[in-house]
Amino acid sequence: MAWKSFSNLLPTMLGIIGLLGLMLAAVPREAISGLFGRDNPGGIFLISLVGAVTLMPAFIAFPLAGSLLAAGAGVTAVACFMTTLLMVGVLTAPAEAAYFGRRFTFWRNALGFAFALAIGYLMGVILP
């Protein structure tokens, strides 16, 4: 059962890894640092939205975060991306709403997004 689950997930995971690798290779370092750098609130909000709507397992997200930092993204932007990625589930909201209700799902995601931004900004202050 575990092997079947793993073999079903493998193509998707390899696709995500490949797509992210191509993106990091194709996008110049200057563009990443300019858009997601420390002093760009619009870029921080944009990468937070991307994290909120992306469905990615943590074992792929953490190396991606390291790659973004190495490519020049700011700590605040990467922390906001990671926290929204793990705390907000836009793609999974319909299933969550079916079990817990739309009101609960909305508030959990809205509060998760707000707290994720706060955590990201706090990480930007703590980690220079």
N, C-alpha and C positions, 0 to 999 in steps of 0.2 A: 504494500500500500504506500509506504514511504517512497519507494523507488518510482512508482507511477506518478506520484505527486511531484517529485523532483524532476522527472523527465518531462512532465507537462510544463513546469516552470522554466526549465533550462532555455528553450528558445527565446522566451520573453526576456530573461535576464541577460542573455548574450546580446540580444538586440539593443537593450538599454545600454549596456556597457559599450558596445560598438558605436552607437549613436553619440554617447557622451564623449567617447574618445575622439571621434571625428569632429565634434563640435569644438572641443578644446584644442585640437590640432589646427582647425580651419580659422578660428577666431583669434586675431592677434592679441598678444598680451596687453597692449596699450588700450584696446577696446574693452577688455574685461576690467582693467584697473580704472579706466575712465567711467564706465557705466556702473560698476559695482564697487567703486572705491569708497574710501572712508567719508568723503565730503559730499556724497550724492544721495540725498534722501529719496529722490525719485527712483534711482536704481535699487536702493534698499527695499522700497515698497514693491517694485517690480519683481525682484527676486523672491520676495516673500509671497507674492501672489503665485509665482511659478511653483514654489514649494507647497503652497496650499492645494494646488490642483494636480500635482504630480503624485503618482502612486509608485513608490520605489522602496525596496527593502533597505534597512539600515546598513547591511553589509556592503551595499553599493554606494549608499549616500555618504558614508564617512570617508572613503577614499576620494570620492568626488569633491567633498569639502576641502580635503587636503590639496587636491589639484587646483581648485579655484583659488585657494590661498596662495599657492605657488605661482599662479598665473597673475597675481596682483589684485585680487578681490580683497576688500576690507574685511576685518574680523566681524564687524557689525553685520555686514551683508551676508556673510557665510553663516553666522549664528542665526540670523533671522530665517535664512533659507532652511537650515537644518531643523529649527524648532517648528516652523510652519509645516515642513515636510512630515514631521513625526506627530504633531499635535492637531493638525487640521486635516479633515478628510472630505474634500469637495466631491471627489469621484465616488466615494463610498457613502455619501450622505443619503441617497435614496434607500439603500439597504438599512442604514442606521435609523432613518425615519420610519421605516416599516416596523421596526422592533420597538423603538423608544418614542416615536411621535415626532412630528415636524418641529414643534416648538422646542423640545429638548435638543434636537439635532441642530437647529439654528443657533440656540444660545451656547451650546457646547463648542461649536465651530467659531462663532463670533468671539467668545471669551478666549478660546484657544489662540485665535489669530492675534488678539490684543495682547495676551500674555506673551506670545511668541515674539512680538515686536519689542515688548518691554525687556524680555530676556536678551534679545539680540543687542539692543542698545546698552544694556548693562554689561554684557560681555565685551562690547566695544570700549567701554570705559575701563573695565578691569584688565583686559588684555590689550595692550597698545598695538 
